[in-house]
């Protein structure tokens, strides 16, 4: 009976793990906080462009500022997966987690069945 309760608790934990993984993947692939996820090869140039956009906004040249800010945003979004094959990385990570989960479930079942 104790093994069965342990198995049920383990399944509940695994469901939470699946939800956490889904949340993590969602956060990784959305454009929120894209600055933290982007590979920048020339950070000085990007910093200068950010500063220029701010300067233009301060000078009431909002259209020019918006143009540069928009360009930088799209650049950062596109650079998130540059040379990283991010979608492949996500799939490999999820497959690894799934295989680990299946191994744990198999071990618990073997214990329950006395194998």
N, C-alpha and C positions, 0 to 999 in steps of 0.2 A: 504493500500500500504506500509506503514511504517513497519507493522508487517511482510510482505512478504520480504522486504529488510533485516529486522533483522534476519529472518529465513535463508535466503541465506547466510548472513554473518556468522551466527552461524555454518552452514554446512561447510563453508570454514575453519573456526577455528577448527572444529572437524577433518577435513582432515589433517590439520597441526599437530594436537594432535596425530592422528594415525601414521603419519610419524615419529614424535618425539619418540613415544613409540617403534616403530619398530627399530629405531636407537639405543635407549637405550638398548633394548633386545639384539640387535646385539653386542653392546659393552660389555654387561655383559657376553655373552657366548663365545666370541672369546678369544684367548690366549694372546692378546696384554695386556701388563701391568698386567700379571697374578699375580705378587707379591702383588698387591693391592687388589686382589679379593680372595686370598687364606686364608683358616683357617689354622694357624700354631699352633700346640699344644706345640711345643718345639722350640721357636724361637732362643734360644742360640745354640742349635745343628745345626740348619739350617744356622745360621750366621757363625758358625765355619766351616761348609762345604763350604760355599761361600768363606770364607777367604782362606781355603785350596786350593780351585780351583784357586784363584788368585795367591797364593804363588807358586803353581806348574807351572802356566803359566809364572811367573817371572823367574823361574828356567829352562825355556825351556823344560818343561815336558808337552808339549801341549796335547798329547793324554790322559794323566792322568787327566789333567785339564778339557779337553772336556768331558771326561767320567763323572766326578763329576758334571760339569755344566749341562750336559744333564740329568743326574739322577735328579738333583734338579728341572730343568724345568718341567719334566714329573711329578714329585711329586707334584709340585705346581698346575699344570693343574688338576691333579686328586683330589687334596684337595679342589678345588674351591667349589664343591658341597657336600663335605663330611658332613654328618649328617644334611644337610640343605634341602635336597630334592629340589634342585634349579629349576628343570624343573617344579615341582608342584608349586613352588612359582611364577614362571613366568606366568604360566597358570592362577593361581588365581588372580594375579595382572591384567592381561589382561582382564579377565572376569569382574572384578570389574570396570575397566575403560569402558568397553563396556556397562555394565549395566547403569553406570552413564550417558554415552553419550545418550543411548536410553531414559532415563528418561528426560533429558533436551530436546531432540527432541520432546518427547510426550507433554511436557509442552508448548513448542512453538506452536505445532500443535493445542493444545486445545485453546490457546490464539487466533490463527488465525481463528479457527472455532467458537469462542465465547462460548466455553463450560466452 
